């Protein structure tokens, strides 16, 4: 009985939070910005996949598809969505919402933050997952790649974590500065130079640019790291023999071999052979948590 009472009490306490969450999601979906973003990101992702269909292997092509979400241009949309609920014209509506509902300031802020994170994740996954499935399952005129399901899931999760961090960073700057345009400008002129500097040192734990370069390495990883390393070693030792044999077989049979896939200089997998999923998760997860806590604290202490 005690446990059921606790569950019912918790459900009652969560009702205002869920109501605000659903309301914000409906309001966000009705906005032109979100709908235009959904159409634009779907079009850009499809164009990137089709224009590089015969050039890159699966891992590099998938990393290229994720580039707009981490670096440019969807950084601006995600940051604007994060800044808007706690600054500018939203402040008055926010104050009315807190005063007219049985919910605390922190609860209201966390509900608004959760709605934006859920929306960003939804748009991102709805567009990217079908295109990645098409790239990996279709027979393309490039050599087969060792992309794994584990690598795809973890890469999508890491990119989603970075998007969550950007939303949280926008929340924090919007709470501190209160002016959405000023907050966006400050984030652009601070975030990009820092990312470029960190990318020079190949720090994928803190720089989205380096993370994009490291994604092909992560996409090829599997649960069994020992077997993966041994297979890589065997493949390197037998690479010359395999190339000679395939060339000889193609000449005898008259079948044209698959063209070699392009390897753009931007994606240097050798630099990220020591890619650590745990460190990358901590590198973006801890700042996300800190940004949410600071935004909540600042919002709680500030008079509306």
Phi, psi and omega per residue, in radians:
X1 nan -0.711 -3.115
X2 -1.112 -0.726 -3.140
X3 -1.143 -0.707 3.112
X4 -1.140 -0.632 3.085
X5 -1.136 -0.703 3.113
X6 -1.123 -0.705 -3.138
X7 -1.132 -0.774 3.134
X8 -1.149 -0.649 3.103
X9 -1.162 -0.709 3.100
X10 -1.127 -0.707 3.107
X11 -1.113 -0.649 3.099
X12 -1.149 -0.711 3.122
X13 -1.172 -0.510 -3.109
X14 -1.474 -0.201 -3.099
X15 -1.037 -0.824 3.083
X16 -1.068 -0.684 3.126
X17 -1.072 -0.822 -3.125
X18 -1.170 -0.612 3.116
X19 -1.140 -0.753 3.107
X20 -1.153 -0.694 3.124
X21 -1.059 -0.838 3.126
X22 -1.131 -0.694 3.135
X23 -1.109 -0.780 -3.133
X24 -1.167 -0.642 3.116
X25 -1.125 -0.724 3.102
X26 -1.139 -0.723 3.139
X27 -1.156 -0.683 3.126
X28 -1.166 -0.739 -3.126
X29 -1.152 -0.507 3.121
X30 -1.346 -0.217 -3.114
X31 -1.323 2.605 3.136
X32 -1.227 -0.555 -3.117
X33 -1.035 -0.822 -3.095
X34 -1.173 -0.738 -3.121
X35 -1.185 -0.705 3.066
X36 -1.134 -0.675 3.102
X37 -1.100 -0.761 3.123
X38 -1.048 -0.792 3.135
X39 -1.169 -0.719 -3.099
X40 -1.199 -0.745 -3.119
X41 -1.226 -0.577 3.062
X42 -1.148 -0.752 3.140
X43 -1.158 -0.776 -3.115
X44 -1.152 -0.738 -3.140
X45 -1.096 -0.756 3.125
X46 -1.148 -0.688 3.115
X47 -1.147 -0.704 3.104
X48 -1.118 -0.703 -3.137
X49 -1.168 -0.776 -3.085
X50 -1.266 -0.680 -3.108
X51 -1.229 -0.413 3.128
X52 -1.973 0.379 -3.046
X53 -1.071 -0.662 -3.082
X54 -1.844 0.187 -3.059
X55 -1.820 -0.869 -2.944
X56 -1.932 2.662 3.003
X57 -1.269 3.012 -3.003
X58 -1.016 -0.829 -3.055
X59 -1.095 -0.791 -3.129
X60 -1.187 -0.681 -3.135
X61 -1.171 -0.702 3.103
X62 -1.140 -0.727 3.090
X63 -1.078 -0.648 3.102
X64 -1.144 -0.633 3.108
X65 -1.180 -0.514 -3.134
X66 -1.516 -0.207 -3.129
X67 -0.973 -0.800 -3.106
X68 -1.067 -0.480 -3.114
X69 -1.371 -0.490 -3.082
X70 -1.638 -0.585 -2.987
X71 -2.054 -1.122 -3.020
X72 -2.768 2.407 0.158
X73 -1.853 -0.039 -2.978
X74 -1.323 -0.071 3.008
X75 -0.972 -0.720 -3.090
X76 -1.132 -0.761 -3.117
X77 -1.136 -0.782 -3.115
X78 -1.110 -0.737 3.140
X79 -1.152 -0.734 3.118
X80 -1.076 -0.718 3.093
X81 -1.108 -0.615 3.129
X82 -1.294 -0.593 -3.078
X83 -1.329 -0.636 -2.893
X84 -1.062 -0.655 -2.977
X85 -1.305 -0.235 -3.058
X86 -2.140 0.356 -3.113
X87 -2.589 2.879 3.028
X88 1.108 -2.365 -3.060
X89 -1.214 -0.278 -3.128
X90 -1.345 -0.279 -3.060
X91 -1.105 -0.726 -3.132
X92 -1.161 -0.756 3.094
X93 -1.128 -0.599 3.123
X94 -1.145 -0.748 3.119
X95 -1.121 -0.753 3.108
X96 -1.086 -0.677 -3.137
X97 -1.135 -0.692 -3.140
X98 -1.201 -0.698 -3.093
X99 -1.287 -0.479 -3.048
X100 -1.732 0.006 -3.125
X101 -2.244 2.598 3.113
X102 -1.360 1.120 -3.110
X103 -2.473 2.540 -3.134
X104 -1.363 2.949 3.099
X105 -1.082 -0.770 -3.134
X106 -1.105 -0.723 3.118
X107 -1.097 -0.714 3.113
X108 -1.138 -0.760 -3.119
X109 -1.154 -0.758 3.134
X110 -1.154 -0.598 3.083
X111 -1.146 -0.747 3.100
X112 -1.126 -0.711 3.106
X113 -1.117 -0.772 -3.136
X114 -1.099 -0.655 3.134
X115 -1.106 -0.721 3.139
X116 -1.227 -0.674 3.088
X117 -1.123 -0.780 3.125
X118 -1.084 -0.697 3.129
X119 -1.151 -0.799 -3.140
X120 -1.085 -0.794 3.100
X121 -1.071 -0.719 -3.111
X122 -1.109 -0.849 3.123
X123 -1.080 -0.764 -3.106
X124 -1.090 -0.849 -3.073
X125 -1.299 -0.636 -3.138
X126 -1.084 -0.586 -3.124
X127 -1.486 -0.767 -2.955
X128 -1.364 -0.732 -3.037
X129 -1.038 -0.848 3.120
X130 -1.063 -0.675 -3.126
X131 -1.209 -0.687 3.092
X132 -1.123 -0.715 3.086
X133 -1.079 -0.692 3.107
X134 -1.134 -0.725 -3.120
X135 -1.153 -0.740 -3.053
X136 -1.399 -0.522 -3.070
X137 -1.615 -0.431 -3.107
X138 -1.348 2.674 3.080
X139 -1.552 1.863 -3.109
X140 -1.873 2.678 -3.112
X141 -1.373 0.905 3.065
X142 -2.389 2.749 3.110
X143 -1.025 2.560 3.137
X144 -1.143 2.563 -3.092
X145 -2.020 2.700 -3.087
X146 -1.603 0.788 3.103
X147 -1.309 2.355 -3.096
X148 -1.959 2.791 3.079
X149 -1.117 -0.704 3.091
X150 -1.051 -0.751 3.131
X151 -1.119 -0.709 3.136
X152 -1.154 -0.788 -3.118
X153 -1.098 -0.804 -3.116
X154 -1.191 -0.645 3.104
X155 -1.134 -0.743 3.082
X156 -1.100 -0.681 3.116
X157 -1.143 -0.707 3.136
X158 -1.145 -0.762 3.109
X159 -1.104 -0.706 3.074
X160 -1.101 -0.624 3.085
X161 -1.135 -0.703 3.095
X162 -1.119 -0.713 3.091
X163 -1.106 -0.674 3.062
X164 -1.094 -0.699 3.091
X165 -1.098 -0.713 3.131
X166 -1.140 -0.701 3.062
X167 -1.080 -0.759 3.141
X168 -1.150 -0.671 3.103
X169 -1.134 -0.693 3.056
X170 -1.121 -0.677 3.072
X171 -1.026 -0.803 -3.104
X172 -1.136 -0.820 -3.120
X173 -1.179 -0.642 3.088
X174 -1.150 -0.626 3.108
X175 -1.218 -0.684 -3.104
X176 -1.280 -0.773 -3.005
X177 -1.658 -0.448 3.106
X178 1.227 -0.304 3.132
X179 -1.832 2.012 -3.030
X180 -1.073 -0.752 -3.117
X181 -1.116 -0.767 3.120
X182 -1.107 -0.705 3.141
X183 -1.114 -0.726 3.132
X184 -1.148 -0.761 -3.141
X185 -1.090 -0.755 3.128
X186 -1.092 -0.745 3.134
X187 -1.112 -0.702 -3.133
X188 -1.128 -0.801 -3.074
X189 -1.377 -0.155 3.074
X190 -1.810 -0.746 -3.006
X191 -1.251 -0.799 -3.079
X192 -1.148 -0.805 3.073
X193 -1.054 -0.697 3.113
X194 -1.120 -0.730 3.125
X195 -1.108 -0.700 3.115
X196 -1.144 -0.724 3.130
X197 -1.128 -0.773 -3.133
X198 -1.197 -0.531 3.129
X199 -1.187 -0.435 3.090
X200 -1.076 -0.596 -3.136
X201 -1.640 0.150 3.114
X202 0.966 0.809 3.126
X203 -1.676 1.500 -3.124
X204 -1.210 -0.265 3.120
X205 -1.236 -0.326 -3.055
X206 -2.310 -0.307 -3.094
X207 -1.972 2.081 3.089
X208 -1.063 -0.503 3.123
X209 -1.128 -0.810 3.087
X210 -1.179 -0.573 3.123
X211 -1.121 -0.704 3.081
X212 -1.061 -0.725 3.115
X213 -1.154 -0.498 -3.113
X214 -1.527 -0.219 -3.081
X215 -1.053 -0.703 3.082
X216 -0.987 -0.629 3.091
X217 -1.142 -0.770 -3.138
X218 -1.187 -0.629 -3.128
X219 -1.132 -0.414 -3.132
X220 -1.654 -0.015 -3.128
X221 -1.432 2.711 3.114
X222 -2.310 3.085 3.135
X223 -1.121 -0.658 -3.064
X224 -1.617 1.544 -3.061
X225 -1.195 -0.579 -3.116
X226 -1.159 -0.799 3.117
X227 -1.147 -0.617 3.129
X228 -1.105 -0.763 -3.140
X229 -1.149 -0.717 -3.139
X230 -1.153 -0.685 3.115
X231 -1.144 -0.663 3.107
X232 -1.102 -0.702 3.138
X233 -1.145 -0.752 3.134
X234 -1.131 -0.708 3.136
X235 -1.099 -0.662 3.124
X236 -1.175 -0.679 -3.119
X237 -1.215 -0.608 -3.073
X238 -1.730 0.183 -3.049
X239 -1.139 -0.782 -3.121
X240 -1.115 -0.781 -3.135
X241 -1.104 -0.717 -3.127
X242 -1.125 -0.724 3.134
X243 -1.128 -0.727 3.123
X244 -1.142 -0.743 -3.121
X245 -1.141 -0.754 -3.136
X246 -1.142 -0.634 3.111
X247 -1.175 -0.743 3.120
X248 -1.104 -0.743 -3.131
X249 -1.151 -0.671 -3.136
X250 -1.181 -0.621 3.119
X251 -1.190 -0.740 -3.123
X252 -1.182 -0.780 -3.051
X253 -1.455 -0.315 -3.099
X254 1.409 0.138 3.137
X255 -1.561 2.287 3.140
X256 -1.293 2.252 3.106
X257 -1.224 2.761 3.104
X258 -1.163 2.405 3.130
X259 -1.140 2.642 3.114
X260 -1.219 2.406 3.141
X261 -1.312 2.533 3.104
X262 -1.244 2.558 3.104
X263 -2.173 1.585 -3.078
X264 -1.060 2.554 -3.092
X265 -1.119 -0.428 -3.123
X266 -1.092 -0.621 -3.121
X267 -1.690 1.650 3.121
X268 -1.820 1.648 -3.054
X269 -1.192 -0.417 -3.105
X270 -1.155 -0.502 -3.137
X271 -1.233 -0.369 -3.010
X272 -2.102 0.600 3.078
X273 -1.195 -0.402 3.099
X274 -1.691 0.505 -3.132
X275 -1.018 2.241 -3.117
X276 -2.062 2.014 -3.141
X277 -1.150 -0.620 3.134
X278 -1.130 -0.776 -3.137
X279 -1.178 -0.656 3.107
X280 -1.134 -0.721 3.111
X281 -1.098 -0.745 3.090
X282 -1.178 -0.665 -3.099
X283 -1.087 -0.550 3.108
X284 -1.831 -0.471 -3.107
X285 -1.247 -0.797 -3.138
X286 -1.115 -0.813 3.057
X287 -1.051 -0.586 3.075
X288 -1.090 -0.812 3.120
X289 -1.092 -0.744 3.134
X290 -1.124 -0.730 -3.140
X291 -1.109 -0.724 3.132
X292 -1.157 -0.742 3.138
X293 -1.116 -0.792 3.141
X294 -1.135 -0.718 3.116
X295 -1.122 -0.728 3.124
X296 -1.141 -0.743 3.129
X297 -1.124 -0.784 3.127
X298 -1.112 -0.727 3.131
X299 -1.175 -0.621 -3.127
X300 -1.217 -0.676 -3.090
X301 -1.431 -0.322 -3.066
X302 -1.554 2.418 3.078
X303 -1.359 2.417 3.123
X304 -1.487 nan nan
